[in-house]
């Protein structure tokens, strides 16, 4: 279609399911950038949010589930 939309959003599940390209900032600096399917990994999300993530896939899309494994 030849169009670009730039959206700032903090909902990783919305971003993952509706974006072709993700840019993530941490502490005001570029943390990662790239095609969604290449950069949205459990390891990348663990590092970005400092939480444990599990990514699951279904016919409805991708779900990034996070949890605090320290029990705090």
N, CA, C and O atoms as a Tripos MOL2 file, in Angstrom:
@<TRIPOS>MOLECULE
protein
  288   287    72     0     0
PROTEIN
NO_CHARGES

@<TRIPOS>ATOM
      1 N           0.8020   -1.1910    0.0000 N.3       1 UNK1
      2 CA          0.0000    0.0000    0.0000 C.3       1 UNK1
      3 C           0.8510    1.2630    0.0000 C.2       1 UNK1
      4 O           0.3530    2.3400   -0.3300 O.2       1 UNK1
      5 N           2.1180    1.1510    0.3620 N.am      2 UNK2
      6 CA          2.9800    2.3140    0.3260 C.3       2 UNK2
      7 C           2.7170    3.3250    1.4290 C.2       2 UNK2
      8 O           2.9600    4.5170    1.2420 O.2       2 UNK2
      9 N           2.2240    2.8690    2.5780 N.am      3 UNK3
     10 CA          1.9320    3.7880    3.6790 C.3       3 UNK3
     11 C           2.6660    3.3430    4.9350 C.2       3 UNK3
     12 O           2.9110    2.1550    5.1470 O.2       3 UNK3
     13 N           3.0060    4.3100    5.7510 N.am      4 UNK4
     14 CA          3.6620    4.0460    7.0240 C.3       4 UNK4
     15 C           2.8520    4.6850    8.1340 C.2       4 UNK4
     16 O           2.4340    5.8380    8.0230 O.2       4 UNK4
     17 N           2.6330    3.9440    9.1950 N.am      5 UNK5
     18 CA          1.9640    4.4600   10.3830 C.3       5 UNK5
     19 C           2.9280    4.2800   11.5450 C.2       5 UNK5
     20 O           3.4530    3.1880   11.7600 O.2       5 UNK5
     21 N           3.1600    5.3470   12.2910 N.am      6 UNK6
     22 CA          4.0030    5.2700   13.4800 C.3       6 UNK6
     23 C           3.0810    5.3670   14.6850 C.2       6 UNK6
     24 O           2.3160    6.3210   14.8220 O.2       6 UNK6
     25 N           3.1630    4.3710   15.5530 N.am      7 UNK7
     26 CA          2.2970    4.2880   16.7220 C.3       7 UNK7
     27 C           3.1600    4.0630   17.9520 C.2       7 UNK7
     28 O           4.0030    3.1650   17.9690 O.2       7 UNK7
     29 N           2.9540    4.8660   18.9680 N.am      8 UNK8
     30 CA          3.6480    4.6710   20.2420 C.3       8 UNK8
     31 C           2.6680    3.9720   21.1690 C.2       8 UNK8
     32 O           1.5950    4.4970   21.4680 O.2       8 UNK8
     33 N           3.0500    2.7690   21.6250 N.am      9 UNK9
     34 CA          2.1520    1.9770   22.4650 C.3       9 UNK9
     35 C           2.9770    1.1640   23.4460 C.2       9 UNK9
     36 O           4.0920    0.7450   23.1360 O.2       9 UNK9
     37 N           2.4280    0.9460   24.6240 N.am     10 UNK10
     38 CA          3.1190    0.1740   25.6460 C.3      10 UNK10
     39 C           2.5310   -1.2240   25.8090 C.2      10 UNK10
     40 O           2.9940   -1.9850   26.6580 O.2      10 UNK10
     41 N           1.5370   -1.5720   25.0290 N.am     11 UNK11
     42 CA          0.9240   -2.9010   25.0880 C.3      11 UNK11
     43 C           1.6550   -3.8090   24.1090 C.2      11 UNK11
     44 O           1.4210   -3.7490   22.9020 O.2      11 UNK11
     45 N           2.5360   -4.6460   24.6310 N.am     12 UNK12
     46 CA          3.3780   -5.4870   23.7780 C.3      12 UNK12
     47 C           2.5470   -6.4670   22.9570 C.2      12 UNK12
     48 O           2.9320   -6.8000   21.8360 O.2      12 UNK12
     49 N           1.4260   -6.9340   23.4820 N.am     13 UNK13
     50 CA          0.5950   -7.8680   22.7180 C.3      13 UNK13
     51 C          -0.0610   -7.1840   21.5260 C.2      13 UNK13
     52 O          -0.1030   -7.7550   20.4360 O.2      13 UNK13
     53 N          -0.5660   -5.9830   21.7110 N.am     14 UNK14
     54 CA         -1.1450   -5.2380   20.5890 C.3      14 UNK14
     55 C          -0.0690   -4.9680   19.5480 C.2      14 UNK14
     56 O          -0.2750   -5.2020   18.3570 O.2      14 UNK14
     57 N           1.0770   -4.4770   20.0020 N.am     15 UNK15
     58 CA          2.1740   -4.1600   19.0820 C.3      15 UNK15
     59 C           2.6230   -5.3940   18.3060 C.2      15 UNK15
     60 O           2.8460   -5.3240   17.0970 O.2      15 UNK15
     61 N           2.7520   -6.5090   18.9910 N.am     16 UNK16
     62 CA          3.2290   -7.7370   18.3540 C.3      16 UNK16
     63 C           2.2630   -8.2420   17.2890 C.2      16 UNK16
     64 O           2.6890   -8.7250   16.2400 O.2      16 UNK16
     65 N           0.9770   -8.1330   17.5520 N.am     17 UNK17
     66 CA         -0.0120   -8.6830   16.6220 C.3      17 UNK17
     67 C          -0.3860   -7.7570   15.4730 C.2      17 UNK17
     68 O          -0.9630   -8.2120   14.4860 O.2      17 UNK17
     69 N          -0.0690   -6.4640   15.5790 N.am     18 UNK18
     70 CA         -0.4830   -5.5350   14.5350 C.3      18 UNK18
     71 C           0.6520   -4.7700   13.8790 C.2      18 UNK18
     72 O           0.4040   -3.8800   13.0660 O.2      18 UNK18
     73 N           1.8930   -5.0980   14.2160 N.am     19 UNK19
     74 CA          3.0360   -4.3630   13.6600 C.3      19 UNK19
     75 C           3.9210   -5.2630   12.8190 C.2      19 UNK19
     76 O           4.1170   -6.4360   13.1360 O.2      19 UNK19
     77 N           4.4480   -4.7090   11.7560 N.am     20 UNK20
     78 CA          5.4320   -5.4130   10.9350 C.3      20 UNK20
     79 C           6.8420   -5.1750   11.4500 C.2      20 UNK20
     80 O           7.7280   -6.0100   11.2650 O.2      20 UNK20
     81 N           7.0470   -4.0290   12.1000 N.am     21 UNK21
     82 CA          8.3700   -3.6100   12.5660 C.3      21 UNK21
     83 C           8.2110   -3.0370   13.9710 C.2      21 UNK21
     84 O           7.2950   -2.2560   14.2290 O.2      21 UNK21
     85 N           9.0990   -3.4260   14.8700 N.am     22 UNK22
     86 CA          9.0490   -2.9640   16.2620 C.3      22 UNK22
     87 C          10.3360   -2.2200   16.5930 C.2      22 UNK22
     88 O          11.4310   -2.6610   16.2430 O.2      22 UNK22
     89 N          10.1910   -1.0920   17.2670 N.am     23 UNK23
     90 CA         11.3260   -0.3550   17.8220 C.3      23 UNK23
     91 C          11.0800   -0.2910   19.3240 C.2      23 UNK23
     92 O          10.0330    0.1900   19.7590 O.2      23 UNK23
     93 N          12.0290   -0.7680   20.1190 N.am     24 UNK24
     94 CA         11.8840   -0.7620   21.5750 C.3      24 UNK24
     95 C          12.9450    0.1230   22.2020 C.2      24 UNK24
     96 O          14.1280    0.0380   21.8740 O.2      24 UNK24
     97 N          12.4950    0.9720   23.1110 N.am     25 UNK25
     98 CA         13.3990    1.8520   23.8470 C.3      25 UNK25
     99 C          13.4620    1.3940   25.2970 C.2      25 UNK25
    100 O          12.4740    0.9160   25.8530 O.2      25 UNK25
    101 N          14.6320    1.5440   25.8980 N.am     26 UNK26
    102 CA         14.8040    1.2580   27.3210 C.3      26 UNK26
    103 C          15.6700    2.3640   27.8970 C.2      26 UNK26
    104 O          16.7770    2.6080   27.4170 O.2      26 UNK26
    105 N          15.1670    3.0290   28.9220 N.am     27 UNK27
    106 CA         15.8820    4.1510   29.5380 C.3      27 UNK27
    107 C          16.2280    5.2270   28.5120 C.2      27 UNK27
    108 O          17.2970    5.8330   28.5710 O.2      27 UNK27
    109 N          15.3080    5.4580   27.5680 N.am     28 UNK28
    110 CA         15.4880    6.5120   26.5780 C.3      28 UNK28
    111 C          16.4400    6.1950   25.4490 C.2      28 UNK28
    112 O          16.7580    7.0680   24.6410 O.2      28 UNK28
    113 N          16.9030    4.9490   25.3800 N.am     29 UNK29
    114 CA         17.8460    4.5580   24.3270 C.3      29 UNK29
    115 C          17.2980    3.3730   23.5430 C.2      29 UNK29
    116 O          16.5300    2.5630   24.0620 O.2      29 UNK29
    117 N          17.7090    3.2920   22.2810 N.am     30 UNK30
    118 CA         17.2860    2.1790   21.4340 C.3      30 UNK30
    119 C          17.7560    0.8640   22.0410 C.2      30 UNK30
    120 O          18.9450    0.6750   22.3020 O.2      30 UNK30
    121 N          16.8140   -0.0350   22.2610 N.am     31 UNK31
    122 CA         17.1480   -1.3510   22.8250 C.3      31 UNK31
    123 C          17.1920   -2.4040   21.7250 C.2      31 UNK31
    124 O          18.1240   -3.2050   21.6600 O.2      31 UNK31
    125 N          16.1770   -2.3990   20.8590 N.am     32 UNK32
    126 CA         16.1970   -3.2420   19.6680 C.3      32 UNK32
    127 C          15.2340   -2.6940   18.6380 C.2      32 UNK32
    128 O          14.3280   -1.9230   18.9550 O.2      32 UNK32
    129 N          15.4450   -3.1030   17.4040 N.am     33 UNK33
    130 CA         14.6110   -2.6640   16.2950 C.3      33 UNK33
    131 C          14.6910   -3.7150   15.2070 C.2      33 UNK33
    132 O          15.7660   -4.2460   14.9270 O.2      33 UNK33
    133 N          13.5510   -4.0180   14.5910 N.am     34 UNK34
    134 CA         13.5700   -4.9690   13.4910 C.3      34 UNK34
    135 C          12.1930   -5.5100   13.1910 C.2      34 UNK34
    136 O          11.1940   -5.0690   13.7590 O.2      34 UNK34
    137 N          12.1530   -6.4720   12.2890 N.am     35 UNK35
    138 CA         10.8970   -7.1270   11.9510 C.3      35 UNK35
    139 C          10.3490   -7.8210   13.1880 C.2      35 UNK35
    140 O          11.0940   -8.4530   13.9360 O.2      35 UNK35
    141 N           9.0590   -7.7020   13.3980 N.am     36 UNK36
    142 CA          8.4250   -8.2180   14.6060 C.3      36 UNK36
    143 C           8.8020   -9.6640   14.8800 C.2      36 UNK36
    144 O           9.1920   -9.9990   15.9990 O.2      36 UNK36
    145 N           8.6930  -10.5190   13.8830 N.am     37 UNK37
    146 CA          8.9560  -11.9460   14.1110 C.3      37 UNK37
    147 C          10.4190  -12.2360   14.4220 C.2      37 UNK37
    148 O          10.7390  -13.3170   14.9150 O.2      37 UNK37
    149 N          11.3010  -11.3010   14.1450 N.am     38 UNK38
    150 CA         12.7250  -11.4920   14.4350 C.3      38 UNK38
    151 C          13.1360  -10.9230   15.7890 C.2      38 UNK38
    152 O          14.0530  -11.4490   16.4190 O.2      38 UNK38
    153 N          12.4830   -9.8690   16.2460 N.am     39 UNK39
    154 CA         12.9220   -9.2170   17.4860 C.3      39 UNK39
    155 C          12.0700   -9.5480   18.7070 C.2      39 UNK39
    156 O          12.5330   -9.3900   19.8370 O.2      39 UNK39
    157 N          10.8450  -10.0000   18.5070 N.am     40 UNK40
    158 CA         10.0050  -10.3390   19.6540 C.3      40 UNK40
    159 C          10.2660  -11.7940   20.0310 C.2      40 UNK40
    160 O           9.6550  -12.7260   19.5090 O.2      40 UNK40
    161 N          11.2040  -11.9380   20.9620 N.am     41 UNK41
    162 CA         11.5700  -13.2510   21.4950 C.3      41 UNK41
    163 C          11.4880  -13.1740   23.0130 C.2      41 UNK41
    164 O          11.5110  -12.0870   23.5890 O.2      41 UNK41
    165 N          11.3930  -14.3280   23.6520 N.am     42 UNK42
    166 CA         11.3540  -14.3360   25.1100 C.3      42 UNK42
    167 C          12.5980  -13.6710   25.6870 C.2      42 UNK42
    168 O          12.4980  -12.9010   26.6420 O.2      42 UNK42
    169 N          13.7610  -13.9560   25.1260 N.am     43 UNK43
    170 CA         15.0130  -13.3740   25.6310 C.3      43 UNK43
    171 C          15.0110  -11.8470   25.5030 C.2      43 UNK43
    172 O          15.4080  -11.1450   26.4330 O.2      43 UNK43
    173 N          14.5660  -11.3370   24.3560 N.am     44 UNK44
    174 CA         14.5270   -9.8780   24.1520 C.3      44 UNK44
    175 C          13.5590   -9.2170   25.1390 C.2      44 UNK44
    176 O          13.8770   -8.1820   25.7250 O.2      44 UNK44
    177 N          12.3840   -9.8150   25.3170 N.am     45 UNK45
    178 CA         11.3930   -9.2370   26.2230 C.3      45 UNK45
    179 C          11.8440   -9.3370   27.6740 C.2      45 UNK45
    180 O          11.6260   -8.4090   28.4540 O.2      45 UNK45
    181 N          12.4730  -10.4590   28.0490 N.am     46 UNK46
    182 CA         13.0130  -10.6040   29.4070 C.3      46 UNK46
    183 C          13.9770   -9.4670   29.7070 C.2      46 UNK46
    184 O          13.9190   -8.8590   30.7750 O.2      46 UNK46
    185 N          14.8600   -9.1850   28.7630 N.am     47 UNK47
    186 CA         15.8670   -8.1450   28.9420 C.3      47 UNK47
    187 C          15.2420   -6.7490   28.9440 C.2      47 UNK47
    188 O          15.6250   -5.8980   29.7470 O.2      47 UNK47
    189 N          14.2980   -6.5170   28.0640 N.am     48 UNK48
    190 CA         13.6620   -5.2010   27.9550 C.3      48 UNK48
    191 C          12.8820   -4.8380   29.2140 C.2      48 UNK48
    192 O          13.0520   -3.7470   29.7570 O.2      48 UNK48
    193 N          12.0330   -5.7450   29.6760 N.am     49 UNK49
    194 CA         11.1450   -5.4610   30.8000 C.3      49 UNK49
    195 C          11.6890   -5.9300   32.1480 C.2      49 UNK49
    196 O          11.1300   -5.5930   33.1920 O.2      49 UNK49
    197 N          12.7650   -6.7000   32.1350 N.am     50 UNK50
    198 CA         13.3420   -7.2840   33.3490 C.3      50 UNK50
    199 C          12.3120   -8.1350   34.0850 C.2      50 UNK50
    200 O          12.2240   -8.1170   35.3120 O.2      50 UNK50
    201 N          11.5390   -8.8780   33.3020 N.am     51 UNK51
    202 CA         10.5640   -9.8520   33.7790 C.3      51 UNK51
    203 C          10.7290  -11.1060   32.9380 C.2      51 UNK51
    204 O          11.3220  -11.0640   31.8600 O.2      51 UNK51
    205 N          10.2060  -12.2180   33.4280 N.am     52 UNK52
    206 CA         10.2300  -13.4480   32.6410 C.3      52 UNK52
    207 C           9.0220  -13.4800   31.7170 C.2      52 UNK52
    208 O           7.8970  -13.2170   32.1410 O.2      52 UNK52
    209 N           9.2610  -13.8030   30.4570 N.am     53 UNK53
    210 CA          8.1980  -13.8740   29.4580 C.3      53 UNK53
    211 C           8.0790  -15.2750   28.8910 C.2      53 UNK53
    212 O           9.0590  -16.0140   28.7860 O.2      53 UNK53
    213 N           6.8640  -15.6170   28.5330 N.am     54 UNK54
    214 CA          6.5840  -16.8230   27.7660 C.3      54 UNK54
    215 C           5.7090  -16.3830   26.5980 C.2      54 UNK54
    216 O           4.6820  -15.7340   26.7950 O.2      54 UNK54
    217 N           6.1130  -16.7330   25.3940 N.am     55 UNK55
    218 CA          5.3440  -16.3680   24.2060 C.3      55 UNK55
    219 C           4.5980  -17.6030   23.7240 C.2      55 UNK55
    220 O           5.1950  -18.6610   23.5200 O.2      55 UNK55
    221 N           3.2920  -17.4620   23.5430 N.am     56 UNK56
    222 CA          2.4770  -18.5510   23.0150 C.3      56 UNK56
    223 C           1.8130  -18.0860   21.7190 C.2      56 UNK56
    224 O           1.5650  -16.8970   21.5200 O.2      56 UNK56
    225 N           1.5380  -19.0370   20.8590 N.am     57 UNK57
    226 CA          0.9410  -18.7430   19.5530 C.3      57 UNK57
    227 C          -0.3340  -19.5570   19.3920 C.2      57 UNK57
    228 O          -0.4170  -20.7050   19.8280 O.2      57 UNK57
    229 N          -1.3250  -18.9420   18.7590 N.am     58 UNK58
    230 CA         -2.5720  -19.6310   18.4430 C.3      58 UNK58
    231 C          -3.0830  -19.1030   17.1150 C.2      58 UNK58
    232 O          -2.4380  -18.2660   16.4830 O.2      58 UNK58
    233 N          -4.2290  -19.5860   16.6940 N.am     59 UNK59
    234 CA         -4.8100  -19.1170   15.4400 C.3      59 UNK59
    235 C          -5.2040  -17.6440   15.5310 C.2      59 UNK59
    236 O          -5.3910  -16.9920   14.5050 O.2      59 UNK59
    237 N          -5.3310  -17.1180   16.7400 N.am     60 UNK60
    238 CA         -5.6870  -15.7070   16.9230 C.3      60 UNK60
    239 C          -4.4700  -14.7940   17.0200 C.2      60 UNK60
    240 O          -4.6180  -13.5740   17.0840 O.2      60 UNK60
    241 N          -3.2790  -15.3680   17.0320 N.am     61 UNK61
    242 CA         -2.0770  -14.5410   17.0760 C.3      61 UNK61
    243 C          -1.1150  -14.9390   18.1710 C.2      61 UNK61
    244 O          -1.1080  -16.0760   18.6430 O.2      61 UNK61
    245 N          -0.3160  -13.9890   18.5570 N.am     62 UNK62
    246 CA          0.7630  -14.1800   19.5190 C.3      62 UNK62
    247 C           0.3620  -13.5640   20.8570 C.2      62 UNK62
    248 O          -0.2400  -12.4910   20.8930 O.2      62 UNK62
    249 N           0.6940  -14.2430   21.9540 N.am     63 UNK63
    250 CA          0.4300  -13.7040   23.2890 C.3      63 UNK63
    251 C           1.7230  -13.7270   24.0850 C.2      63 UNK63
    252 O           2.3250  -14.7810   24.2900 O.2      63 UNK63
    253 N           2.1420  -12.5480   24.5300 N.am     64 UNK64
    254 CA          3.3580  -12.4070   25.3340 C.3      64 UNK64
    255 C           2.9300  -12.3310   26.7940 C.2      64 UNK64
    256 O           2.4130  -11.3090   27.2470 O.2      64 UNK64
    257 N           3.1490  -13.4140   27.5200 N.am     65 UNK65
    258 CA          2.7530  -13.4920   28.9250 C.3      65 UNK65
    259 C           3.9630  -13.2480   29.8040 C.2      65 UNK65
    260 O           5.0130  -13.8560   29.5970 O.2      65 UNK65
    261 N           3.8330  -12.3720   30.7750 N.am     66 UNK66
    262 CA          4.9530  -12.0920   31.6630 C.3      66 UNK66
    263 C           4.5980  -12.4660   33.0960 C.2      66 UNK66
    264 O           3.4300  -12.4850   33.4860 O.2      66 UNK66
    265 N           5.6390  -12.7630   33.8670 N.am     67 UNK67
    266 CA          5.4540  -13.1030   35.2660 C.3      67 UNK67
    267 C           6.7330  -12.7910   36.0260 C.2      67 UNK67
    268 O           7.8150  -12.7040   35.4450 O.2      67 UNK67
    269 N           6.5900  -12.6270   37.3140 N.am     68 UNK68
    270 CA          7.7210  -12.3330   38.1760 C.3      68 UNK68
    271 C           8.1400  -13.6350   38.8360 C.2      68 UNK68
    272 O           7.4840  -14.0850   39.7750 O.2      68 UNK68
    273 N           9.2070  -14.2420   38.3700 N.am     69 UNK69
    274 CA          9.6300  -15.5420   38.8800 C.3      69 UNK69
    275 C          10.2750  -15.4540   40.2560 C.2      69 UNK69
    276 O          10.5020  -16.4830   40.8930 O.2      69 UNK69
    277 N          10.5760  -14.2440   40.7270 N.am     70 UNK70
    278 CA         11.1950  -14.0990   42.0460 C.3      70 UNK70
    279 C          10.1720  -14.2820   43.1620 C.2      70 UNK70
    280 O          10.5380  -14.4490   44.3260 O.2      70 UNK70
    281 N           8.8930  -14.2500   42.8060 N.am     71 UNK71
    282 CA          7.8470  -14.4100   43.8020 C.3      71 UNK71
    283 C           7.5210  -13.1300   44.5530 C.2      71 UNK71
    284 O           6.6850  -13.1370   45.4560 O.2      71 UNK71
    285 N           8.1680  -12.0390   44.1930 N.am     72 UNK72
    286 CA          7.9280  -10.7580   44.8850 C.3      72 UNK72
    287 C           6.6640  -10.1020   44.3770 C.2      72 UNK72
    288 O           6.3010   -9.0200   44.8400 O.2      72 UNK72
@<TRIPOS>BOND
     1     1     2 1
     2     2     3 1
     3     3     4 2
     4     3     5 am
     5     5     6 1
     6     6     7 1
     7     7     8 2
     8     7     9 am
     9     9    10 1
    10    10    11 1
    11    11    12 2
    12    11    13 am
    13    13    14 1
    14    14    15 1
    15    15    16 2
    16    15    17 am
    17    17    18 1
    18    18    19 1
    19    19    20 2
    20    19    21 am
    21    21    22 1
    22    22    23 1
    23    23    24 2
    24    23    25 am
    25    25    26 1
    26    26    27 1
    27    27    28 2
    28    27    29 am
    29    29    30 1
    30    30    31 1
    31    31    32 2
    32    31    33 am
    33    33    34 1
    34    34    35 1
    35    35    36 2
    36    35    37 am
    37    37    38 1
    38    38    39 1
    39    39    40 2
    40    39    41 am
    41    41    42 1
    42    42    43 1
    43    43    44 2
    44    43    45 am
    45    45    46 1
    46    46    47 1
    47    47    48 2
    48    47    49 am
    49    49    50 1
    50    50    51 1
    51    51    52 2
    52    51    53 am
    53    53    54 1
    54    54    55 1
    55    55    56 2
    56    55    57 am
    57    57    58 1
    58    58    59 1
    59    59    60 2
    60    59    61 am
    61    61    62 1
    62    62    63 1
    63    63    64 2
    64    63    65 am
    65    65    66 1
    66    66    67 1
    67    67    68 2
    68    67    69 am
    69    69    70 1
    70    70    71 1
    71    71    72 2
    72    71    73 am
    73    73    74 1
    74    74    75 1
    75    75    76 2
    76    75    77 am
    77    77    78 1
    78    78    79 1
    79    79    80 2
    80    79    81 am
    81    81    82 1
    82    82    83 1
    83    83    84 2
    84    83    85 am
    85    85    86 1
    86    86    87 1
    87    87    88 2
    88    87    89 am
    89    89    90 1
    90    90    91 1
    91    91    92 2
    92    91    93 am
    93    93    94 1
    94    94    95 1
    95    95    96 2
    96    95    97 am
    97    97    98 1
    98    98    99 1
    99    99   100 2
   100    99   101 am
   101   101   102 1
   102   102   103 1
   103   103   104 2
   104   103   105 am
   105   105   106 1
   106   106   107 1
   107   107   108 2
   108   107   109 am
   109   109   110 1
   110   110   111 1
   111   111   112 2
   112   111   113 am
   113   113   114 1
   114   114   115 1
   115   115   116 2
   116   115   117 am
   117   117   118 1
   118   118   119 1
   119   119   120 2
   120   119   121 am
   121   121   122 1
   122   122   123 1
   123   123   124 2
   124   123   125 am
   125   125   126 1
   126   126   127 1
   127   127   128 2
   128   127   129 am
   129   129   130 1
   130   130   131 1
   131   131   132 2
   132   131   133 am
   133   133   134 1
   134   134   135 1
   135   135   136 2
   136   135   137 am
   137   137   138 1
   138   138   139 1
   139   139   140 2
   140   139   141 am
   141   141   142 1
   142   142   143 1
   143   143   144 2
   144   143   145 am
   145   145   146 1
   146   146   147 1
   147   147   148 2
   148   147   149 am
   149   149   150 1
   150   150   151 1
   151   151   152 2
   152   151   153 am
   153   153   154 1
   154   154   155 1
   155   155   156 2
   156   155   157 am
   157   157   158 1
   158   158   159 1
   159   159   160 2
   160   159   161 am
   161   161   162 1
   162   162   163 1
   163   163   164 2
   164   163   165 am
   165   165   166 1
   166   166   167 1
   167   167   168 2
   168   167   169 am
   169   169   170 1
   170   170   171 1
   171   171   172 2
   172   171   173 am
   173   173   174 1
   174   174   175 1
   175   175   176 2
   176   175   177 am
   177   177   178 1
   178   178   179 1
   179   179   180 2
   180   179   181 am
   181   181   182 1
   182   182   183 1
   183   183   184 2
   184   183   185 am
   185   185   186 1
   186   186   187 1
   187   187   188 2
   188   187   189 am
   189   189   190 1
   190   190   191 1
   191   191   192 2
   192   191   193 am
   193   193   194 1
   194   194   195 1
   195   195   196 2
   196   195   197 am
   197   197   198 1
   198   198   199 1
   199   199   200 2
   200   199   201 am
   201   201   202 1
   202   202   203 1
   203   203   204 2
   204   203   205 am
   205   205   206 1
   206   206   207 1
   207   207   208 2
   208   207   209 am
   209   209   210 1
   210   210   211 1
   211   211   212 2
   212   211   213 am
   213   213   214 1
   214   214   215 1
   215   215   216 2
   216   215   217 am
   217   217   218 1
   218   218   219 1
   219   219   220 2
   220   219   221 am
   221   221   222 1
   222   222   223 1
   223   223   224 2
   224   223   225 am
   225   225   226 1
   226   226   227 1
   227   227   228 2
   228   227   229 am
   229   229   230 1
   230   230   231 1
   231   231   232 2
   232   231   233 am
   233   233   234 1
   234   234   235 1
   235   235   236 2
   236   235   237 am
   237   237   238 1
   238   238   239 1
   239   239   240 2
   240   239   241 am
   241   241   242 1
   242   242   243 1
   243   243   244 2
   244   243   245 am
   245   245   246 1
   246   246   247 1
   247   247   248 2
   248   247   249 am
   249   249   250 1
   250   250   251 1
   251   251   252 2
   252   251   253 am
   253   253   254 1
   254   254   255 1
   255   255   256 2
   256   255   257 am
   257   257   258 1
   258   258   259 1
   259   259   260 2
   260   259   261 am
   261   261   262 1
   262   262   263 1
   263   263   264 2
   264   263   265 am
   265   265   266 1
   266   266   267 1
   267   267   268 2
   268   267   269 am
   269   269   270 1
   270   270   271 1
   271   271   272 2
   272   271   273 am
   273   273   274 1
   274   274   275 1
   275   275   276 2
   276   275   277 am
   277   277   278 1
   278   278   279 1
   279   279   280 2
   280   279   281 am
   281   281   282 1
   282   282   283 1
   283   283   284 2
   284   283   285 am
   285   285   286 1
   286   286   287 1
   287   287   288 2
@<TRIPOS>SUBSTRUCTURE
     1 UNK1         2 RESIDUE 1 A UNK
     2 UNK2         6 RESIDUE 1 A UNK
     3 UNK3        10 RESIDUE 1 A UNK
     4 UNK4        14 RESIDUE 1 A UNK
     5 UNK5        18 RESIDUE 1 A UNK
     6 UNK6        22 RESIDUE 1 A UNK
     7 UNK7        26 RESIDUE 1 A UNK
     8 UNK8        30 RESIDUE 1 A UNK
     9 UNK9        34 RESIDUE 1 A UNK
    10 UNK10       38 RESIDUE 1 A UNK
    11 UNK11       42 RESIDUE 1 A UNK
    12 UNK12       46 RESIDUE 1 A UNK
    13 UNK13       50 RESIDUE 1 A UNK
    14 UNK14       54 RESIDUE 1 A UNK
    15 UNK15       58 RESIDUE 1 A UNK
    16 UNK16       62 RESIDUE 1 A UNK
    17 UNK17       66 RESIDUE 1 A UNK
    18 UNK18       70 RESIDUE 1 A UNK
    19 UNK19       74 RESIDUE 1 A UNK
    20 UNK20       78 RESIDUE 1 A UNK
    21 UNK21       82 RESIDUE 1 A UNK
    22 UNK22       86 RESIDUE 1 A UNK
    23 UNK23       90 RESIDUE 1 A UNK
    24 UNK24       94 RESIDUE 1 A UNK
    25 UNK25       98 RESIDUE 1 A UNK
    26 UNK26      102 RESIDUE 1 A UNK
    27 UNK27      106 RESIDUE 1 A UNK
    28 UNK28      110 RESIDUE 1 A UNK
    29 UNK29      114 RESIDUE 1 A UNK
    30 UNK30      118 RESIDUE 1 A UNK
    31 UNK31      122 RESIDUE 1 A UNK
    32 UNK32      126 RESIDUE 1 A UNK
    33 UNK33      130 RESIDUE 1 A UNK
    34 UNK34      134 RESIDUE 1 A UNK
    35 UNK35      138 RESIDUE 1 A UNK
    36 UNK36      142 RESIDUE 1 A UNK
    37 UNK37      146 RESIDUE 1 A UNK
    38 UNK38      150 RESIDUE 1 A UNK
    39 UNK39      154 RESIDUE 1 A UNK
    40 UNK40      158 RESIDUE 1 A UNK
    41 UNK41      162 RESIDUE 1 A UNK
    42 UNK42      166 RESIDUE 1 A UNK
    43 UNK43      170 RESIDUE 1 A UNK
    44 UNK44      174 RESIDUE 1 A UNK
    45 UNK45      178 RESIDUE 1 A UNK
    46 UNK46      182 RESIDUE 1 A UNK
    47 UNK47      186 RESIDUE 1 A UNK
    48 UNK48      190 RESIDUE 1 A UNK
    49 UNK49      194 RESIDUE 1 A UNK
    50 UNK50      198 RESIDUE 1 A UNK
    51 UNK51      202 RESIDUE 1 A UNK
    52 UNK52      206 RESIDUE 1 A UNK
    53 UNK53      210 RESIDUE 1 A UNK
    54 UNK54      214 RESIDUE 1 A UNK
    55 UNK55      218 RESIDUE 1 A UNK
    56 UNK56      222 RESIDUE 1 A UNK
    57 UNK57      226 RESIDUE 1 A UNK
    58 UNK58      230 RESIDUE 1 A UNK
    59 UNK59      234 RESIDUE 1 A UNK
    60 UNK60      238 RESIDUE 1 A UNK
    61 UNK61      242 RESIDUE 1 A UNK
    62 UNK62      246 RESIDUE 1 A UNK
    63 UNK63      250 RESIDUE 1 A UNK
    64 UNK64      254 RESIDUE 1 A UNK
    65 UNK65      258 RESIDUE 1 A UNK
    66 UNK66      262 RESIDUE 1 A UNK
    67 UNK67      266 RESIDUE 1 A UNK
    68 UNK68      270 RESIDUE 1 A UNK
    69 UNK69      274 RESIDUE 1 A UNK
    70 UNK70      278 RESIDUE 1 A UNK
    71 UNK71      282 RESIDUE 1 A UNK
    72 UNK72      286 RESIDUE 1 A UNK
